[in-house]
Amino acid sequence: MLIRLILSAIAVLICSYVLPGAHVNGFMTALVVAGVLAIVNILLKPILVILTIPITVVTFGLFLLVINTLMIMLVSGLVPGFDIDGFWWAFAFSLALSLVNSVFEGMQENNSNN
């Protein structure tokens, strides 16, 4: 679990370096962002997903991307030193973070299979 948190923090740093609209002050801030994002995803995201089932069905699941974006914006408001320049940067950050985390998870699975 600690390794997953550290990898998520590295993913946050990578995304902040790639996207000019996302700003992270350093590794410790990225670690806090990863932790708060994990807590928000555990506690708040399931409630939002359930409440927005009708619109999610109508949009064929694309509204889940909006929920992820809102989670990033919420964490940006909660964590000092982590700033997102607007909705579209949060959207791009959410997509990039998902991509980088997927790559890290794939690497972890490959290492555990060998």
OpenMM code with the backbone's topology and positions (N, CA, C; nanometers):
from openmm import Vec3, app, unit

residues = "MET LEU ILE ARG LEU ILE LEU SER ALA ILE ALA VAL LEU ILE CYS SER TYR VAL LEU PRO GLY ALA HIS VAL ASN GLY PHE MET THR ALA LEU VAL VAL ALA GLY VAL LEU ALA ILE VAL ASN ILE LEU LEU LYS PRO ILE LEU VAL ILE LEU THR ILE PRO ILE THR VAL VAL THR PHE GLY LEU PHE LEU LEU VAL ILE ASN THR LEU MET ILE MET LEU VAL SER GLY LEU VAL PRO GLY PHE ASP ILE ASP GLY PHE TRP TRP ALA PHE ALA PHE SER LEU ALA LEU SER LEU VAL ASN SER VAL PHE GLU GLY MET GLN GLU ASN ASN SER ASN ASN".split()
positions = [
    Vec3(0.0817, -0.1190, 0.0000),
    Vec3(0.0000, 0.0000, 0.0000),
    Vec3(0.0865, 0.1260, 0.0000),
    Vec3(0.1938, 0.1231, 0.0759),
    Vec3(0.2856, 0.2366, 0.0794),
    Vec3(0.3529, 0.2565, -0.0561),
    Vec3(0.3869, 0.1466, -0.1206),
    Vec3(0.4488, 0.1550, -0.2534),
    Vec3(0.3495, 0.2147, -0.3535),
    Vec3(0.2238, 0.1754, -0.3445),
    Vec3(0.1211, 0.2303, -0.4344),
    Vec3(0.1042, 0.3808, -0.4121),
    Vec3(0.1097, 0.4259, -0.2858),
    Vec3(0.0989, 0.5678, -0.2545),
    Vec3(0.2179, 0.6455, -0.3105),
    Vec3(0.3370, 0.5900, -0.2975),
    Vec3(0.4570, 0.6554, -0.3510),
    Vec3(0.4510, 0.6612, -0.5029),
    Vec3(0.4069, 0.5527, -0.5657),
    Vec3(0.3928, 0.5538, -0.7116),
    Vec3(0.2877, 0.6550, -0.7573),
    Vec3(0.1813, 0.6685, -0.6815),
    Vec3(0.0796, 0.7688, -0.7146),
    Vec3(0.1363, 0.9096, -0.7007),
    Vec3(0.2186, 0.9320, -0.6000),
    Vec3(0.2827, 1.0628, -0.5831),
    Vec3(0.3762, 1.0922, -0.6994),
    Vec3(0.4502, 0.9918, -0.7440),
    Vec3(0.5375, 1.0094, -0.8609),
    Vec3(0.4532, 1.0390, -0.9849),
    Vec3(0.3391, 0.9720, -0.9969),
    Vec3(0.2490, 0.9979, -1.1095),
    Vec3(0.1968, 1.1410, -1.1058),
    Vec3(0.1652, 1.1916, -0.9871),
    Vec3(0.1201, 1.3307, -0.9721),
    Vec3(0.2308, 1.4255, -1.0174),
    Vec3(0.3547, 1.3973, -0.9771),
    Vec3(0.4674, 1.4818, -1.0188),
    Vec3(0.4871, 1.4787, -1.1698),
    Vec3(0.4804, 1.3607, -1.2279),
    Vec3(0.4973, 1.3482, -1.3735),
    Vec3(0.3903, 1.4289, -1.4458),
    Vec3(0.2672, 1.4160, -1.4016),
    Vec3(0.1570, 1.4884, -1.4663),
    Vec3(0.1715, 1.6395, -1.4503),
    Vec3(0.2214, 1.6820, -1.3344),
    Vec3(0.2389, 1.8264, -1.3144),
    Vec3(0.3520, 1.8816, -1.4002),
    Vec3(0.4521, 1.7999, -1.4291),
    Vec3(0.5606, 1.8453, -1.5174),
    Vec3(0.5167, 1.8491, -1.6633),
    Vec3(0.4293, 1.7570, -1.7018),
    Vec3(0.3846, 1.7485, -1.8407),
    Vec3(0.2784, 1.8542, -1.8719),
    Vec3(0.1910, 1.8811, -1.7776),
    Vec3(0.0797, 1.9734, -1.8006),
    Vec3(0.1106, 2.1109, -1.7406),
    Vec3(0.1133, 2.2148, -1.8224),
    Vec3(0.1458, 2.3477, -1.7698),
    Vec3(0.0364, 2.4071, -1.6807),
    Vec3(-0.0830, 2.3510, -1.6803),
    Vec3(-0.1913, 2.4031, -1.5978),
    Vec3(-0.2016, 2.3374, -1.4616),
    Vec3(-0.1103, 2.2462, -1.4303),
    Vec3(-0.1089, 2.1779, -1.3013),
    Vec3(0.0228, 2.2094, -1.2316),
    Vec3(0.0144, 2.2472, -1.1038),
    Vec3(0.1332, 2.2901, -1.0308),
    Vec3(0.1412, 2.2166, -0.8969),
    Vec3(0.2548, 2.1531, -0.8726),
    Vec3(0.2810, 2.0843, -0.7463),
    Vec3(0.4130, 2.1371, -0.6926),
    Vec3(0.4156, 2.1732, -0.5640),
    Vec3(0.5350, 2.2356, -0.5060),
    Vec3(0.6512, 2.1398, -0.4817),
    Vec3(0.6270, 2.0123, -0.4747),
    Vec3(0.7355, 1.9183, -0.4507),
    Vec3(0.6833, 1.7795, -0.4225),
    Vec3(0.7766, 1.6894, -0.3891),
    Vec3(0.7380, 1.5504, -0.3690),
    Vec3(0.6463, 1.5332, -0.2485),
    Vec3(0.6736, 1.6057, -0.1397),
    Vec3(0.5878, 1.5912, -0.0210),
    Vec3(0.4452, 1.6369, -0.0510),
    Vec3(0.4318, 1.7439, -0.1274),
    Vec3(0.2980, 1.7892, -0.1678),
    Vec3(0.2317, 1.6838, -0.2559),
    Vec3(0.3084, 1.6260, -0.3478),
    Vec3(0.2548, 1.5212, -0.4348),
    Vec3(0.2117, 1.4006, -0.3519),
    Vec3(0.2853, 1.3687, -0.2476),
    Vec3(0.2495, 1.2574, -0.1601),
    Vec3(0.1176, 1.2866, -0.0875),
    Vec3(0.1028, 1.4103, -0.0406),
    Vec3(-0.0224, 1.4493, 0.0248),
    Vec3(-0.1377, 1.4465, -0.0756),
    Vec3(-0.1126, 1.4952, -0.1974),
    Vec3(-0.2158, 1.4927, -0.3023),
    Vec3(-0.2589, 1.3485, -0.3288),
    Vec3(-0.1640, 1.2583, -0.3417),
    Vec3(-0.1964, 1.1178, -0.3676),
    Vec3(-0.2789, 1.0592, -0.2528),
    Vec3(-0.2419, 1.0914, -0.1296),
    Vec3(-0.3164, 1.0408, -0.0145),
    Vec3(-0.4570, 1.0969, -0.0056),
    Vec3(-0.4697, 1.2288, -0.0219),
    Vec3(-0.6016, 1.2925, -0.0148),
    Vec3(-0.6893, 1.2438, -0.1305),
    Vec3(-0.6300, 1.2306, -0.2486),
    Vec3(-0.7064, 1.1810, -0.3636),
    Vec3(-0.7559, 1.0382, -0.3383),
    Vec3(-0.6728, 0.9567, -0.2771),
    Vec3(-0.7148, 0.8202, -0.2441),
    Vec3(-0.8310, 0.8216, -0.1450),
    Vec3(-0.8227, 0.9070, -0.0440),
    Vec3(-0.9296, 0.9159, 0.0569),
    Vec3(-1.0589, 0.9673, -0.0066),
    Vec3(-1.0477, 1.0709, -0.0904),
    Vec3(-1.1654, 1.1264, -0.1575),
    Vec3(-1.2281, 1.0218, -0.2489),
    Vec3(-1.1441, 0.9455, -0.3199),
    Vec3(-1.1959, 0.8418, -0.4092),
    Vec3(-1.2638, 0.7289, -0.3324),
    Vec3(-1.2182, 0.7026, -0.2116),
    Vec3(-1.2788, 0.5967, -0.1307),
    Vec3(-1.4102, 0.6434, -0.0684),
    Vec3(-1.4118, 0.7665, -0.0174),
    Vec3(-1.5278, 0.8135, 0.0584),
    Vec3(-1.6336, 0.8846, -0.0253),
    Vec3(-1.5928, 0.9739, -0.1136),
    Vec3(-1.6873, 1.0610, -0.1817),
    Vec3(-1.7279, 1.0118, -0.3207),
    Vec3(-1.6332, 0.9544, -0.3939),
    Vec3(-1.6614, 0.9153, -0.5315),
    Vec3(-1.7759, 0.8138, -0.5439),
    Vec3(-1.7823, 0.7103, -0.4591),
    Vec3(-1.8945, 0.6152, -0.4736),
    Vec3(-2.0314, 0.6813, -0.4564),
    Vec3(-2.0396, 0.7787, -0.3656),
    Vec3(-2.1660, 0.8492, -0.3442),
    Vec3(-2.2037, 0.9273, -0.4696),
    Vec3(-2.1063, 0.9983, -0.5272),
    Vec3(-2.1329, 1.0755, -0.6487),
    Vec3(-2.1703, 0.9855, -0.7662),
    Vec3(-2.1046, 0.8717, -0.7758),
    Vec3(-2.1353, 0.7787, -0.8850),
    Vec3(-2.2786, 0.7285, -0.8726),
    Vec3(-2.3189, 0.6934, -0.7521),
    Vec3(-2.4558, 0.6446, -0.7315),
    Vec3(-2.5578, 0.7548, -0.7604),
    Vec3(-2.5301, 0.8765, -0.7136),
    Vec3(-2.6250, 0.9864, -0.7334),
    Vec3(-2.6380, 1.0280, -0.8798),
    Vec3(-2.5343, 1.0007, -0.9591),
    Vec3(-2.5363, 1.0446, -1.0990),
    Vec3(-2.5559, 0.9297, -1.1972),
    Vec3(-2.6091, 0.8188, -1.1505),
    Vec3(-2.6308, 0.7044, -1.2395),
    Vec3(-2.7145, 0.7416, -1.3628),
    Vec3(-2.8234, 0.8161, -1.3478),
    Vec3(-2.9020, 0.8474, -1.4686),
    Vec3(-2.8219, 0.9231, -1.5752),
    Vec3(-2.7500, 1.0254, -1.5359),
    Vec3(-2.6731, 1.1021, -1.6352),
    Vec3(-2.5553, 1.0198, -1.6884),
    Vec3(-2.4998, 0.9334, -1.6043),
    Vec3(-2.3906, 0.8465, -1.6491),
    Vec3(-2.4407, 0.7491, -1.7549),
    Vec3(-2.5599, 0.6956, -1.7358),
    Vec3(-2.6173, 0.6037, -1.8340),
    Vec3(-2.6455, 0.6766, -1.9645),
    Vec3(-2.7027, 0.7956, -1.9549),
    Vec3(-2.7365, 0.8732, -2.0747),
    Vec3(-2.6107, 0.9090, -2.1544),
    Vec3(-2.5003, 0.9378, -2.0833),
    Vec3(-2.3755, 0.9761, -2.1515),
    Vec3(-2.2850, 0.8553, -2.1783),
    Vec3(-2.3387, 0.7359, -2.1617),
    Vec3(-2.2623, 0.6116, -2.1844),
    Vec3(-2.1347, 0.6049, -2.1014),
    Vec3(-2.1407, 0.6546, -1.9794),
    Vec3(-2.0286, 0.6462, -1.8860),
    Vec3(-1.9311, 0.7617, -1.8922),
    Vec3(-1.9465, 0.8502, -1.9889),
    Vec3(-1.8516, 0.9614, -2.0017),
    Vec3(-1.8617, 1.0600, -1.8859),
    Vec3(-1.9752, 1.0633, -1.8171),
    Vec3(-1.9880, 1.1545, -1.7032),
    Vec3(-1.8938, 1.1160, -1.5900),
    Vec3(-1.8488, 0.9915, -1.5875),
    Vec3(-1.7508, 0.9507, -1.4865),
    Vec3(-1.6213, 1.0312, -1.5003),
    Vec3(-1.5884, 1.0740, -1.6226),
    Vec3(-1.4715, 1.1603, -1.6418),
    Vec3(-1.4922, 1.2949, -1.5742),
    Vec3(-1.6144, 1.3442, -1.5775),
    Vec3(-1.6458, 1.4705, -1.5094),
    Vec3(-1.6329, 1.4529, -1.3584),
    Vec3(-1.6783, 1.3408, -1.3073),
    Vec3(-1.6653, 1.3138, -1.1636),
    Vec3(-1.5178, 1.3094, -1.1243),
    Vec3(-1.4348, 1.2420, -1.2046),
    Vec3(-1.2908, 1.2388, -1.1761),
    Vec3(-1.2313, 1.3790, -1.1778),
    Vec3(-1.2748, 1.4609, -1.2725),
    Vec3(-1.2269, 1.5986, -1.2814),
    Vec3(-1.2660, 1.6771, -1.1573),
    Vec3(-1.3876, 1.6601, -1.1120),
    Vec3(-1.4328, 1.7295, -0.9914),
    Vec3(-1.3547, 1.6842, -0.8684),
    Vec3(-1.3168, 1.5574, -0.8635),
    Vec3(-1.2347, 1.5073, -0.7525),
    Vec3(-1.0977, 1.5762, -0.7519),
    Vec3(-1.0391, 1.5927, -0.8698),
    Vec3(-0.9097, 1.6614, -0.8811),
    Vec3(-0.9240, 1.8068, -0.8364),
    Vec3(-1.0313, 1.8727, -0.8783),
    Vec3(-1.0525, 2.0119, -0.8391),
    Vec3(-1.0742, 2.0244, -0.6883),
    Vec3(-1.1447, 1.9286, -0.6285),
    Vec3(-1.1652, 1.9287, -0.4843),
    Vec3(-1.0321, 1.9145, -0.4111),
    Vec3(-0.9497, 1.8204, -0.4546),
    Vec3(-0.8194, 1.7999, -0.3913),
    Vec3(-0.7324, 1.9243, -0.4088),
    Vec3(-0.7431, 1.9892, -0.5237),
    Vec3(-0.6695, 2.1126, -0.5468),
    Vec3(-0.7096, 2.2205, -0.4463),
    Vec3(-0.8358, 2.2240, -0.4104),
    Vec3(-0.8814, 2.3196, -0.3106),
    Vec3(-0.8428, 2.2833, -0.1688),
    Vec3(-0.8224, 2.1543, -0.1437),
    Vec3(-0.7905, 2.1080, -0.0080),
    Vec3(-0.6417, 2.1090, 0.0242),
    Vec3(-0.5576, 2.0849, -0.0750),
    Vec3(-0.4140, 2.0684, -0.0506),
    Vec3(-0.3393, 2.1946, -0.0922),
    Vec3(-0.2786, 2.2643, 0.0049),
    Vec3(-0.1965, 2.3799, -0.0329),
    Vec3(-0.0723, 2.3342, -0.1087),
    Vec3(-0.0373, 2.4091, -0.2111),
    Vec3(0.0783, 2.3719, -0.2921),
    Vec3(0.0428, 2.2899, -0.4144),
    Vec3(-0.0846, 2.2570, -0.4286),
    Vec3(-0.1334, 2.1850, -0.5466),
    Vec3(-0.2404, 2.2708, -0.6110),
    Vec3(-0.2101, 2.3219, -0.7294),
    Vec3(-0.3010, 2.4128, -0.7971),
    Vec3(-0.3295, 2.3653, -0.9386),
    Vec3(-0.4557, 2.3747, -0.9763),
    Vec3(-0.5001, 2.3438, -1.1117),
    Vec3(-0.5622, 2.4713, -1.1670),
    Vec3(-0.5284, 2.5062, -1.2902),
    Vec3(-0.5690, 2.6336, -1.3484),
    Vec3(-0.7108, 2.6370, -1.4052),
    Vec3(-0.7895, 2.5353, -1.3855),
    Vec3(-0.9270, 2.5380, -1.4342),
    Vec3(-0.9797, 2.3988, -1.4615),
    Vec3(-1.1064, 2.3947, -1.5027),
    Vec3(-1.1742, 2.2670, -1.5254),
    Vec3(-1.1028, 2.1826, -1.6296),
    Vec3(-1.0644, 2.2426, -1.7437),
    Vec3(-1.0055, 2.1641, -1.8524),
    Vec3(-0.8668, 2.1126, -1.8162),
    Vec3(-0.7913, 2.1906, -1.7372),
    Vec3(-0.6622, 2.1393, -1.6896),
    Vec3(-0.6832, 2.0255, -1.5905),
    Vec3(-0.7858, 2.0364, -1.5083),
    Vec3(-0.8176, 1.9268, -1.4158),
    Vec3(-0.8598, 1.8025, -1.4930),
    Vec3(-0.9354, 1.8237, -1.6013),
    Vec3(-0.9767, 1.7127, -1.6871),
    Vec3(-0.8543, 1.6445, -1.7484),
    Vec3(-0.7626, 1.7248, -1.8033),
    Vec3(-0.6407, 1.6697, -1.8632),
    Vec3(-0.5543, 1.6019, -1.7576),
    Vec3(-0.5459, 1.6616, -1.6386),
    Vec3(-0.4679, 1.6035, -1.5294),
    Vec3(-0.5269, 1.4686, -1.4890),
    Vec3(-0.6584, 1.4608, -1.4826),
    Vec3(-0.7260, 1.3364, -1.4469),
    Vec3(-0.6951, 1.2261, -1.5478),
    Vec3(-0.7031, 1.2591, -1.6764),
    Vec3(-0.6716, 1.1608, -1.7807),
    Vec3(-0.5245, 1.1180, -1.7751),
    Vec3(-0.4354, 1.2163, -1.7613),
    Vec3(-0.2922, 1.1853, -1.7569),
    Vec3(-0.2586, 1.1023, -1.6333),
    Vec3(-0.3180, 1.1365, -1.5201),
    Vec3(-0.2924, 1.0620, -1.3968),
    Vec3(-0.3401, 0.9174, -1.4098),
    Vec3(-0.4551, 0.8985, -1.4708),
    Vec3(-0.5051, 0.7625, -1.4933),
    Vec3(-0.4110, 0.6842, -1.5838),
    Vec3(-0.3604, 0.7489, -1.6873),
    Vec3(-0.2687, 0.6837, -1.7798),
    Vec3(-0.1389, 0.6445, -1.7108),
    Vec3(-0.0788, 0.7370, -1.6373),
    Vec3(0.0483, 0.7091, -1.5695),
    Vec3(0.0293, 0.6016, -1.4627),
    Vec3(-0.0792, 0.6098, -1.3858),
    Vec3(-0.1050, 0.5063, -1.2851),
    Vec3(-0.1265, 0.3696, -1.3494),
    Vec3(-0.1903, 0.3657, -1.4658),
    Vec3(-0.2085, 0.2389, -1.5370),
    Vec3(-0.0751, 0.1801, -1.5804),
    Vec3(0.0147, 0.2651, -1.6276),
    Vec3(0.1479, 0.2185, -1.6670),
    Vec3(0.2212, 0.1613, -1.5459),
    Vec3(0.2137, 0.2334, -1.4319),
    Vec3(0.2796, 0.1845, -1.3103),
    Vec3(0.2209, 0.0523, -1.2634),
    Vec3(0.0889, 0.0389, -1.2701),
    Vec3(0.0256, -0.0864, -1.2293),
    Vec3(0.0659, -0.2009, -1.3220),
    Vec3(0.0759, -0.1727, -1.4510),
    Vec3(0.1217, -0.2738, -1.5460),
    Vec3(0.2643, -0.3177, -1.5170),
    Vec3(0.3490, -0.2223, -1.4818),
    Vec3(0.4877, -0.2561, -1.4471),
    Vec3(0.4935, -0.3389, -1.3207),
    Vec3(0.4074, -0.3054, -1.2213),
    Vec3(0.4031, -0.3824, -1.0979),
    Vec3(0.3574, -0.5252, -1.1235),
    Vec3(0.2567, -0.5430, -1.2089),
    Vec3(0.2080, -0.6762, -1.2410),
    Vec3(0.3138, -0.7587, -1.3131),
    Vec3(0.3867, -0.6948, -1.4043),
    Vec3(0.4927, -0.7662, -1.4737),
    Vec3(0.6018, -0.8106, -1.3781),
    Vec3(0.6357, -0.7268, -1.2807),
    Vec3(0.7397, -0.7627, -1.1840),
    Vec3(0.6928, -0.8733, -1.0905),
    Vec3(0.5629, -0.8740, -1.0563),
    Vec3(0.5137, -0.9764, -0.9652),
    Vec3(0.4971, -1.1118, -1.0364),
    Vec3(0.4786, -1.1100, -1.1688),
    Vec3(0.4648, -1.2350, -1.2441),
    Vec3(0.5994, -1.3015, -1.2695),
    Vec3(0.7056, -1.2250, -1.2661),
    Vec3(0.8399, -1.2820, -1.2952),
    Vec3(0.9051, -1.3367, -1.1747),
] * unit.nanometer
topology = app.Topology()
chain = topology.addChain("A")
for resn in residues:
    res = topology.addResidue(resn, chain)
    for name in ("N", "CA", "C"):
        topology.addAtom(name, app.Element.getBySymbol(name[0]), res)
